[in-house]
Amino acid sequence: MRLRGARGNGRRYTFDYWAWPLPPPGPLSFVCEWPSHGVPQTGHDVDAEEILAASRQARRLWGEEGRFYASGGGNYVILGRSEPESSTKEET
């Protein structure tokens, strides 16, 4: 996982992470500890299907498959093609 951003107000903080590579199906454990601040090892399990389902909704916006890109925010490579799902909803 790669940290993609963080924000907070002194009482509450939110961190955004990019999960890559995608996890395999099944349980996925998030575990952390911060001994210097008295935080013991703690964790939470989630079903990786939630992350995998979200990844199936991703669409390539620019770039060519297989080409490596770099920017100030990180590096990435486009690995495959994904075509938008055709709409089955009829307009009335």
ABEGO torsion letter per residue (X at the ends): XBBAEBBBAGABBBBBBBBOBBBBBEBBBBBBBBAAAGBBBBBBBBBAAAAAAAAAABBBABEBBGBBBBBAAEBBBBABBBBBBBBABBBX
